[in-house]
Amino acid sequence: MRLSIGDRIELHELAGRYGDIIDDRNWPGLDTVFTEEAVFEVVDLVTMEGLGRIRQYMENEGRHPLAHLITNIHVREEEGHVTLLSRGIFPIVSRKDEPGHRVFYGSYYDRVVKTAAGWRISYRIFSTRRLETWPQAVPAGRQGAE
């Protein structure tokens, strides 16, 4: 597969759109980011399977920072699949016993597919530490090949 410049722009916008959707608490908008069968794994916390479960978690269970600042976005074309990699910087309000704000960061490892509606994430891993084994970390059958 050879990605066009248009594909690459759409993939960069996909990463940014996710951050805005979460910051706006626009849970219905998650269908413009994930496939219906998507898996979203937050390392050492939770694995959500399916768009409905992702929405439910984000709306009712997730703890969200003040903002998702998505950066270092790049695309890899690899043996029959496309990977979208990005980093996030996340300001959060400190607890009552800690004055001021804090910031944490993490990495998104996305397997993406081109659907009739555009590029979507079929498998996402978020980790606050770098993963050396990506994309091998994606379970067999979840490779997201087109």
C-alpha positions in Angstrom: 0.0 0.0 0.0 1.2 3.5 -0.8 -0.4 6.3 1.2 -1.3 9.5 -0.6 -0.6 12.9 0.8 -4.3 13.2 1.4 -4.3 10.0 3.4 -1.4 11.3 5.5 -3.2 14.6 6.2 -6.4 12.7 7.2 -4.4 10.5 9.6 -2.8 13.6 11.2 -6.3 15.1 11.6 -7.5 11.8 13.1 -5.0 12.1 15.9 -6.0 15.7 16.6 -9.7 15.1 16.3 -9.5 12.5 19.1 -8.1 15.1 21.5 -10.8 17.6 20.7 -13.6 15.1 21.0 -12.4 14.0 24.5 -11.8 17.6 25.6 -15.3 18.6 24.4 -16.8 15.5 26.0 -18.4 14.8 22.5 -18.9 11.1 23.1 -21.0 10.6 19.9 -18.1 12.0 17.9 -15.9 9.0 18.8 -17.4 7.2 15.8 -15.3 9.6 13.7 -12.2 8.2 15.3 -12.8 4.5 16.0 -14.2 1.6 14.0 -17.3 -0.1 15.5 -15.2 -3.1 16.6 -12.2 -1.1 17.9 -10.2 -2.1 20.9 -8.7 0.6 23.2 -6.1 -0.6 25.7 -4.9 1.7 28.4 -1.8 -0.2 29.7 -2.1 -1.4 33.3 -5.7 0.1 33.6 -8.4 -1.1 31.2 -9.1 -2.7 27.8 -12.3 -1.6 26.1 -13.7 -3.7 23.3 -16.1 -2.1 20.8 -17.1 1.5 20.2 -20.0 1.3 22.6 -17.8 0.2 25.4 -15.2 3.0 24.6 -18.0 5.6 24.7 -19.4 4.2 27.9 -16.0 4.2 29.6 -15.1 7.7 28.4 -18.4 9.2 29.6 -18.9 7.3 32.9 -15.6 5.9 34.2 -12.7 7.7 32.6 -10.7 10.4 34.4 -9.9 13.1 31.8 -7.1 15.7 32.0 -7.9 19.4 31.3 -6.7 19.0 27.7 -5.2 16.5 25.3 -2.3 18.1 23.4 -1.4 15.6 20.7 2.1 15.9 19.2 4.9 14.0 17.4 2.4 12.5 15.0 3.8 10.2 12.3 2.5 7.4 10.1 4.2 4.1 9.3 3.4 1.9 6.3 4.3 -1.6 7.2 3.7 -5.1 5.7 0.0 -4.8 4.9 -1.1 -2.3 7.5 -0.8 1.3 8.6 0.3 2.5 12.0 -0.3 5.9 13.5 2.0 7.0 16.3 1.6 10.1 18.5 2.4 11.5 21.8 0.1 13.4 24.2 0.8 16.0 26.8 -1.9 16.3 29.4 -2.3 19.1 32.0 -4.3 18.0 35.1 -5.6 19.8 38.1 -3.7 18.7 41.2 -5.4 17.2 44.2 -6.4 19.4 47.1 -3.2 18.6 49.0 -1.0 19.6 46.0 -1.4 23.2 44.8 -1.2 24.2 41.2 -1.4 22.0 38.1 0.6 19.0 37.0 1.4 17.6 33.6 1.8 14.0 32.4 2.5 12.5 29.0 2.0 9.3 27.1 2.1 7.6 23.8 -0.6 6.4 21.4 0.1 3.3 19.3 -2.7 3.0 16.7 -3.5 0.4 14.1 -5.6 2.3 11.5 -7.8 1.2 8.6 -9.4 3.1 5.8 -13.2 2.7 5.9 -15.9 4.1 3.6 -16.2 7.0 6.1 -12.4 7.6 6.2 -9.5 6.5 8.3 -10.4 5.0 11.7 -8.5 3.4 14.6 -9.1 -0.3 14.8 -6.7 -0.9 17.8 -5.2 1.6 20.1 -2.8 1.2 22.9 -2.1 4.1 25.3 0.9 3.9 27.6 2.7 6.4 29.9 5.9 4.5 29.1 7.3 3.8 25.7 6.6 0.4 24.3 9.5 -1.4 22.6 7.4 -4.3 21.3 4.9 -2.3 19.2 3.3 -3.5 16.9 3.9 -7.0 18.3 1.8 -5.9 21.3 -1.4 -6.1 19.2 -3.0 -9.5 19.6 -3.2 -11.8 16.6 -6.4 -11.2 14.6 -6.4 -7.5 15.6 -3.8 -6.3 13.0 -6.3 -4.1 11.2 -5.1 -5.0 7.7 -7.3 -3.5 5.0 
